[in-house]
Amino acid sequence: MKIENQILATIKAYETIIIHRHQRPDPDALGSQVGLAEIIRASFPDKFVYQVGGPIDGLDFLATMQPITDETYEGALVIVTDTANTPRISDDRYLLGDKLIKIDHHPNDEPYGDLTWVNTKASSCSEIIADFWQFFADELTMTENAARLLYAGIVGDTGRFLYPSTTAHTFKIAADLREFDFDATHLNRQLSQFPLSVARLAGYVYNHLTLDENGAGKVILSQAILQEYGVSDVETSEVVPLPGAIEEVVAWAIFVEQPEGYYRVRMRSKGPVIHTIAQRHNGGGHPLASGANAKDLAEVEVIYQEIKDACRPETL
């Protein structure tokens, strides 16, 4: 039996379904998580369906989380979307359920769950959830809000259809979702706009970009800089793509100091594979877009050196 059929059969078998996603969610995490929840609610109105997880700073225009008790997990089906490994799952109560399903599009380097559906060719986990709906269009109901959420997830993870993961199938799925009556113009504005403080931080990023002769770049955003510009850690995600607009940049990382003293690392690439670097530093992701952590400035330099090594002509 195909994995899609197994997942649908499992959903049908459970009265309570609890859906998780990763910490510090992006539009795809929320889109796939709550989009799936909305589809299940519309398709099986007698089921109890919950979306849970930690803070969603800056993305509450997409969805909100639901507080539930530990007892709710008794005999429940748990589904985790858009999360490559268990340490990144938001709310570790996912372990309290009766059965666990993983649905994801990241490399399956750390498998988990009783059922696993991983499609690394998909642009986003939201695209996979939309595929799931279309596979069983005679049994599953798409709603306007679910379409809005899944569309937001696809737009977010494809960089507004600019990243290499965007395929003809991605465009088809997006077009099918746009058949539903949600305000895509307003949604795109919500996804793309940012405050003046972030715009000013963008100037700092451009002015303080370190770049070697092979196009390996880095920017360090200290707590002092974040406070000076009045920008939160969540908002720094807006400046991560900026170095990619520079012709000479090949791969880069933004190192954001956390209040605890370690650095959150966001890496991007136009060609060199970087997710293996992230995996060596308590992280992971896609070949051209990954995240990691550095315990101090010494590890920051180690990571930057590995990015420089990946950009050397002889390694490309």
Secondary structure, DSSP 8 states (H G I E B T S, - for coil): --HHHHHHHHHHH-SEEEEE-BSS--HHHHHHHHHHHHHHHHH-TTSEEEE--S--TT-TTT-------GGGGTT-EEEEES-SSGGGBSSGGGGGSSEEEEEE-S--SS--SSEEEE-TTSS-HHHHHHHHHHHTTTT----HHHHHHHHHHHHHHTTTTTSTT--HHHHHHHHHHTTS-S-HHHHHHHHH---HHHHHHHHHHHHT-EE-TTSEEEEEE-HHHHHHHT--TGGGGGGTTGGGGSTT--EEEEEEE-TTS-EEEEEEESSS--HHHHHTTT-EEETTEEEEEESSHHHHHHHHHHHHHHHSGGG-
